[in-house]
Amino acid sequence: MKNKLITIAAVAALSLLTGCGALNNNSQGNEVSSEAKNETTAADGTKDCCEDKDKDCCSEPADCCGDSAEAVIGKPEKTDINIGYLNSTAHLLAFVAAEEGYFKEEGLNVTLTQFSSAAELVNGLESDKLDVAFIGSVPTLTFLSQGHDISVIGGAMTNGHGYVIKSEFADKDEEGVEILKGRNVASVKNSVQDAELQILLKNANIEIGEGDDKVNIVYFDSQKDAYAALLNKNIDAASAYSPYTSLAKSQGYKVVYYCAHEKALENQPCCRQVAKTSAVNDNPNTFTALERAFIKAYHLTQSDHAKTIKDVKKYIDIEEDFIKTEVYGGFSVSSPDPDKQGTLTLKDTIVELGYTEDFDIEPHYNTEIYSKALDSMLAESKDDIYSSLKEHFDDYE
């Protein structure tokens, strides 16, 4: 039985390591499309309800009159949308929105394409092959510092990453960064995983470099490459974001730490929704419609775990138990909230670490799109899930 489980895990890991594609001139990649609605009507079909109600009622947004989303936020300026994501459960809001028809409900025809790295994603945005990309917060910040014309418009996941190590170097999970001393550690430059490791090493007074009392970080271009490097006898540990951590445990590796369990890394914004700044300014209704779809997706992730897991599996083809652990195991939270304050704190941290020079992020952090989308959803349904999103936004905007 044990050998069977190891075989299943190995096959799952192989699918992760080989499943990453990139959008290029030949349109290669793992693409999934949802058809757009030609017409947008009220969800309950009460197109003519206002004929029987007074004008005061009909002046209210999307509530007693059963107004369509289009009537509240305006018609999307652009309906064919391309979204880029990485091979991670972290980007489940897009998966759920596509599978549950939320994009379609908002009048959008969305194509999802899997990429291998943050650099590929930002290139896709700037070449207009992508409209939205789920990109790690650290690469987003460094790209902004370099003058890229991109903006954060929403969130994707908080926490959800850490490091794993070969079992011969650790007796149990979560022994902390001290067990990395004298080890070669595979990581990804310009990533939140690397920044977090550097924070913890600095706090523990452990230097980076070669030597028995130091940690030697070996950089790779992508998370899948860093994880694959564990097969090399010269690599002892590696960074891991979801679902690589669960896969690693199933293959016998030990977890060095989960960032969600480290006080210095609490509520660390991992991935952000990023778009070209000029595109957001030119198409505000389109991006508001997208945010509404992501907000609906978040609602489903909180209310129907089983359906969420099945939706995610169509894009991240691993065992459902692994998806359940990564999404609902307490290691991460997938939310569309922009979490501006958390990202600003992270920006100050990576400037201190020397990742980049300080810069003004304000022109590139758009919370108005999400705020408008959330307010329109609350006008339609003020349940506990949507209300909790409003409370969080008000606290961290």
C-alpha positions as CSV (number, residue, x, y, z in Angstrom):
1,M,0.0,0.0,0.0
2,K,2.8,2.4,0.9
3,N,4.5,1.8,-2.5
4,K,1.2,2.5,-4.2
5,L,0.8,5.8,-2.5
6,I,4.4,6.8,-3.4
7,T,3.8,5.9,-7.0
8,I,0.6,8.0,-7.1
9,A,2.4,10.9,-5.6
10,A,5.3,10.6,-8.0
11,V,2.9,10.6,-11.0
12,A,1.2,13.6,-9.6
13,A,4.5,15.4,-9.1
14,L,5.5,14.6,-12.6
15,S,2.3,16.1,-14.0
16,L,3.0,19.3,-12.0
17,L,6.6,19.5,-13.2
18,T,5.7,19.0,-16.9
19,G,2.4,20.7,-17.0
20,C,3.5,24.3,-17.2
21,G,3.1,26.0,-20.6
22,A,3.4,29.5,-21.9
23,L,1.3,31.6,-24.2
24,N,3.3,32.5,-27.3
25,N,2.8,33.2,-31.0
26,N,1.7,29.6,-31.5
27,S,-0.9,29.9,-28.8
28,Q,0.6,27.0,-26.8
29,G,-0.5,26.3,-23.3
30,N,-3.2,24.8,-21.1
31,E,-6.2,26.9,-22.2
32,V,-9.7,26.7,-20.8
33,S,-12.4,29.0,-22.2
34,S,-15.9,30.1,-21.0
35,E,-18.4,31.5,-23.4
36,A,-19.7,35.0,-22.9
37,K,-23.4,35.9,-22.6
38,N,-24.8,37.9,-25.5
39,E,-27.3,39.6,-23.1
40,T,-27.1,40.3,-19.4
41,T,-30.4,40.2,-17.4
42,A,-31.4,40.1,-13.8
43,A,-30.5,36.9,-12.0
44,D,-34.2,36.3,-11.1
45,G,-35.4,37.2,-14.6
46,T,-37.4,40.1,-13.3
47,K,-36.7,42.3,-16.3
48,D,-39.9,44.3,-16.0
49,C,-40.1,44.5,-12.2
50,C,-39.7,48.3,-12.2
51,E,-42.9,48.7,-14.2
52,D,-44.7,47.7,-11.0
53,K,-42.6,49.6,-8.5
54,D,-42.2,53.3,-7.7
55,K,-39.3,55.4,-9.0
56,D,-37.6,55.6,-5.6
57,C,-37.2,51.8,-5.5
58,C,-35.8,51.9,-9.0
59,S,-33.2,54.4,-8.1
60,E,-31.6,51.9,-5.7
61,P,-28.6,49.8,-7.0
62,A,-29.2,46.2,-7.9
63,D,-31.6,45.3,-5.1
64,C,-35.4,45.7,-5.1
65,C,-35.6,46.2,-8.8
66,G,-33.5,43.1,-9.7
67,D,-31.1,45.2,-11.9
68,S,-28.6,43.4,-14.0
69,A,-24.9,43.7,-13.1
70,E,-24.5,45.7,-16.4
71,A,-27.1,48.2,-15.2
72,V,-25.1,48.7,-12.0
73,I,-21.5,48.8,-13.1
74,G,-21.9,49.5,-16.8
75,K,-21.4,47.4,-19.9
76,P,-17.9,45.8,-20.1
77,E,-15.8,47.7,-22.6
78,K,-14.1,44.5,-23.6
79,T,-15.6,41.0,-23.3
80,D,-12.8,38.6,-24.6
81,I,-10.4,38.3,-21.7
82,N,-7.2,36.3,-21.3
83,I,-6.0,35.4,-17.8
84,G,-2.6,33.9,-17.0
85,Y,-1.9,31.7,-13.9
86,L,0.8,29.5,-12.5
87,N,0.6,25.8,-11.7
88,S,-0.7,26.4,-8.2
89,T,-3.9,26.0,-6.2
90,A,-3.2,29.6,-5.1
91,H,-5.0,30.8,-8.2
92,L,-8.2,28.9,-7.6
93,L,-10.5,32.0,-7.8
94,A,-10.0,32.0,-11.6
95,F,-10.6,28.2,-11.8
96,V,-13.9,28.4,-9.8
97,A,-15.1,31.5,-11.6
98,A,-14.6,29.7,-15.0
99,E,-16.1,26.4,-13.9
100,E,-19.1,27.8,-12.1
101,G,-20.0,30.2,-15.0
102,Y,-19.4,33.4,-13.0
103,F,-17.4,35.0,-15.9
104,K,-20.2,34.2,-18.2
105,E,-22.7,35.7,-15.8
106,E,-20.7,39.0,-15.9
107,G,-20.8,39.1,-19.7
108,L,-17.2,37.9,-20.2
109,N,-15.6,35.3,-22.4
110,V,-12.5,34.3,-20.4
111,T,-9.6,32.1,-21.5
112,L,-7.2,30.8,-18.8
113,T,-3.6,29.9,-19.8
114,Q,-1.0,28.4,-17.5
115,F,2.5,29.9,-17.4
116,S,5.8,28.9,-15.8
117,S,7.0,32.1,-14.2
118,A,6.2,35.6,-13.1
119,A,8.5,37.0,-15.8
120,E,6.4,35.2,-18.5
121,L,3.2,36.6,-17.0
122,V,4.3,40.2,-16.9
123,N,5.6,39.9,-20.5
124,G,2.2,38.6,-21.4
125,L,0.5,41.6,-19.9
126,E,2.9,44.1,-21.6
127,S,2.5,42.4,-25.0
128,D,-1.3,42.5,-24.6
129,K,-1.5,38.7,-24.8
130,L,-2.9,38.8,-21.3
131,D,-5.4,41.1,-19.6
132,V,-4.9,39.8,-16.0
133,A,-2.2,37.7,-14.4
134,F,-1.9,36.1,-11.0
135,I,1.6,37.1,-10.1
136,G,3.5,36.7,-6.8
137,S,3.6,39.9,-4.7
138,V,7.4,40.1,-4.6
139,P,8.0,39.9,-8.3
140,T,5.1,42.3,-8.8
141,L,6.8,44.8,-6.5
142,T,10.2,44.4,-8.2
143,F,8.6,44.8,-11.6
144,L,6.9,48.0,-10.5
145,S,10.2,49.3,-9.1
146,Q,11.7,48.8,-12.6
147,G,9.1,50.9,-14.2
148,H,6.7,48.3,-15.7
149,D,3.3,49.7,-16.6
150,I,1.3,47.3,-14.3
151,S,-1.1,47.7,-11.4
152,V,-2.4,45.6,-8.6
153,I,-6.2,45.3,-8.8
154,G,-6.9,42.5,-6.4
155,G,-5.7,39.6,-4.4
156,A,-5.4,35.8,-4.9
157,M,-3.8,34.1,-1.9
158,T,-2.3,34.9,1.5
159,N,0.5,32.7,2.8
160,G,0.6,29.1,1.3
161,H,4.3,28.5,0.9
162,G,7.4,27.4,2.8
163,Y,10.4,25.1,2.4
164,V,10.9,21.3,2.4
165,I,14.0,19.2,3.1
166,K,15.1,15.6,2.5
167,S,14.2,13.4,5.4
168,E,17.7,12.5,6.3
169,F,18.3,16.0,7.5
170,A,15.1,16.4,9.6
171,D,13.4,14.1,12.1
172,K,10.0,15.8,11.9
173,D,8.1,18.7,10.2
174,E,8.6,22.4,11.1
175,E,11.9,22.3,12.9
176,G,12.6,25.7,11.6
177,V,15.3,27.4,9.4
178,E,18.1,26.3,11.8
179,I,18.1,22.8,10.2
180,L,19.1,24.5,6.9
181,K,22.6,25.4,8.2
182,G,25.3,23.8,6.0
183,R,22.7,22.9,3.4
184,N,22.2,23.7,-0.3
185,V,18.7,25.1,-0.7
186,A,16.9,25.5,-4.1
187,S,14.9,28.7,-4.4
188,V,13.5,31.1,-6.9
189,K,15.0,34.6,-7.1
190,N,12.6,37.5,-7.0
191,S,9.9,35.4,-5.2
192,V,8.0,35.7,-2.0
193,Q,9.4,32.3,-1.0
194,D,13.0,33.7,-1.2
195,A,12.1,36.9,0.6
196,E,10.5,35.0,3.4
197,L,13.5,32.7,3.8
198,Q,15.8,35.7,4.0
199,I,13.6,37.3,6.6
200,L,13.7,34.2,8.8
201,L,17.4,33.7,8.3
202,K,18.1,37.3,9.2
203,N,15.9,37.0,12.4
204,A,17.8,33.9,13.4
205,N,21.2,35.5,12.7
206,I,22.1,32.9,10.1
207,E,24.2,34.1,7.2
208,I,23.7,33.2,3.5
209,G,26.6,31.5,1.8
210,E,28.7,28.4,1.9
211,G,29.8,26.9,5.2
212,D,28.6,24.8,8.1
213,D,26.9,27.7,9.8
214,K,25.5,29.3,6.7
215,V,22.7,28.5,4.3
216,N,23.7,28.3,0.6
217,I,20.8,29.4,-1.6
218,V,20.9,28.1,-5.2
219,Y,18.5,30.0,-7.5
220,F,16.3,28.6,-10.2
221,D,14.0,30.2,-12.8
222,S,10.7,28.7,-11.5
223,Q,9.2,26.9,-8.7
224,K,8.9,23.7,-10.7
225,D,12.6,23.8,-11.4
226,A,13.5,24.4,-7.8
227,Y,11.3,21.5,-6.7
228,A,12.7,19.2,-9.4
229,A,16.2,20.0,-8.1
230,L,15.5,17.9,-5.0
231,L,16.3,14.9,-7.3
232,N,19.8,16.2,-7.4
233,K,22.0,14.8,-4.7
234,N,23.7,18.2,-4.3
235,I,20.4,19.9,-3.3
236,D,19.2,19.3,0.2
237,A,16.1,21.5,0.5
238,A,13.8,23.5,-1.7
239,S,11.1,26.2,-1.7
240,A,7.6,25.1,-2.1
241,Y,4.3,26.9,-2.7
242,S,0.9,25.1,-2.9
243,P,0.5,22.3,-3.9
244,Y,4.2,21.3,-3.9
245,T,4.4,21.2,-0.1
246,S,1.7,18.5,0.0
247,L,3.3,16.5,-2.8
248,A,6.7,16.7,-1.0
249,K,5.3,15.3,2.2
250,S,3.6,12.5,0.3
251,Q,7.1,11.6,-1.2
252,G,8.8,11.5,2.2
253,Y,10.2,15.0,2.5
254,K,9.9,17.0,5.7
255,V,8.5,20.5,5.9
256,V,11.1,23.0,7.2
257,Y,8.4,25.6,7.9
258,Y,4.9,26.8,6.8
259,C,4.9,30.6,6.4
260,A,1.5,30.7,8.0
261,H,3.0,29.3,11.2
262,E,5.8,31.8,11.4
263,K,5.0,35.0,13.4
264,A,7.3,37.1,11.3
265,L,5.3,36.0,8.2
266,E,1.8,36.2,9.4
267,N,-0.8,37.3,6.7
268,Q,1.9,37.6,4.1
269,P,0.3,38.5,0.7
270,C,1.5,35.9,-1.7
271,C,-0.1,36.4,-5.2
272,R,-1.8,39.5,-6.5
273,Q,-4.1,40.1,-9.5
274,V,-2.1,42.3,-11.8
275,A,-3.1,44.1,-15.0
276,K,-1.7,46.7,-17.4
277,T,-2.3,50.1,-15.9
278,S,-3.5,51.7,-19.1
279,A,-5.9,48.8,-19.7
280,V,-7.5,49.2,-16.3
281,N,-7.9,52.9,-16.9
282,D,-9.4,52.3,-20.3
283,N,-11.7,49.4,-19.3
284,P,-13.0,50.0,-15.8
285,N,-16.3,48.2,-16.3
286,T,-14.5,45.1,-17.7
287,F,-12.2,44.8,-14.7
288,T,-15.1,45.5,-12.3
289,A,-17.0,42.6,-13.9
290,L,-14.0,40.4,-13.5
291,E,-13.8,41.3,-9.8
292,R,-17.4,40.5,-9.3
293,A,-16.7,37.0,-10.8
294,F,-13.8,36.5,-8.4
295,I,-15.9,37.6,-5.5
296,K,-18.6,35.1,-6.4
297,A,-15.9,32.5,-6.7
298,Y,-14.6,33.3,-3.2
299,H,-18.2,32.9,-1.9
300,L,-18.4,29.4,-3.3
301,T,-15.0,28.4,-1.9
302,Q,-16.3,29.3,1.6
303,S,-19.7,27.7,1.2
304,D,-19.0,24.5,-0.9
305,H,-15.6,22.8,-0.3
306,A,-16.4,19.7,-2.3
307,K,-17.3,21.7,-5.4
308,T,-14.3,24.0,-5.0
309,I,-11.9,21.0,-4.9
310,K,-13.4,19.4,-8.0
311,D,-13.2,22.8,-9.9
312,V,-9.5,23.2,-8.9
313,K,-8.6,19.6,-9.9
314,K,-9.6,20.4,-13.5
315,Y,-6.6,22.9,-13.6
316,I,-4.2,21.4,-11.1
317,D,-4.4,17.7,-11.7
318,I,-3.3,16.2,-8.4
319,E,-5.1,14.0,-5.8
320,E,-8.1,15.7,-4.3
321,D,-6.7,15.1,-0.8
322,F,-3.7,17.3,-1.7
323,I,-6.0,20.1,-2.9
324,K,-8.1,19.8,0.2
325,T,-5.0,20.1,2.4
326,E,-3.6,23.1,0.5
327,V,-6.9,25.0,0.3
328,Y,-8.6,24.1,3.6
329,G,-5.7,22.9,5.8
330,G,-5.1,26.3,7.4
331,F,-1.9,27.0,5.4
332,S,-3.3,29.7,3.2
333,V,-6.4,31.9,2.4
334,S,-7.5,32.5,-1.2
335,S,-9.2,35.9,-1.3
336,P,-9.8,38.6,-3.9
337,D,-9.1,41.4,-1.5
338,P,-6.3,43.7,-2.7
339,D,-4.9,43.8,0.9
340,K,-3.1,47.0,0.2
341,Q,-1.6,47.5,3.7
342,G,-0.1,44.0,3.8
343,T,1.5,44.6,0.4
344,L,2.9,48.0,1.4
345,T,4.5,46.3,4.5
346,L,6.0,43.7,2.3
347,K,7.3,46.4,-0.1
348,D,9.2,48.0,2.8
349,T,10.6,44.6,3.8
350,I,12.0,43.8,0.4
351,V,13.5,47.3,0.1
352,E,15.2,46.6,3.4
353,L,16.5,43.3,2.2
354,G,18.0,45.0,-0.9
355,Y,15.7,43.5,-3.5
356,T,14.9,46.9,-4.9
357,E,15.2,50.6,-4.4
358,D,12.2,52.3,-2.7
359,F,9.5,53.6,-5.1
360,D,6.0,55.2,-5.0
361,I,3.5,52.3,-5.3
362,E,0.4,54.5,-5.0
363,P,-0.2,55.1,-8.8
364,H,-0.1,51.3,-9.3
365,Y,-2.4,50.1,-6.6
366,N,-6.0,50.3,-7.7
367,T,-8.5,49.4,-5.0
368,E,-11.4,51.3,-6.5
369,I,-12.2,48.4,-9.0
370,Y,-12.5,45.9,-6.2
371,S,-14.4,48.3,-3.9
372,K,-17.0,49.0,-6.6
373,A,-17.4,45.3,-7.4
374,L,-17.8,44.4,-3.8
375,D,-20.3,47.2,-3.1
376,S,-22.4,46.0,-6.0
377,M,-22.4,42.5,-4.7
378,L,-23.4,43.6,-1.2
379,A,-26.3,45.6,-2.8
380,E,-27.5,42.3,-4.2
381,S,-26.8,40.0,-1.2
382,K,-25.6,41.0,2.3
383,D,-24.8,37.6,3.7
384,D,-22.0,36.8,6.2
385,I,-19.4,35.9,3.6
386,Y,-19.7,39.1,1.5
387,S,-20.0,41.2,4.7
388,S,-16.7,39.6,6.0
389,L,-15.0,40.7,2.8
390,K,-16.2,44.2,3.3
391,E,-14.9,44.3,6.9
392,H,-11.5,43.0,5.8
393,F,-11.3,45.5,2.9
394,D,-12.2,48.4,5.2
395,D,-9.5,47.3,7.7
396,Y,-6.7,46.8,5.2
397,E,-7.4,49.1,2.3
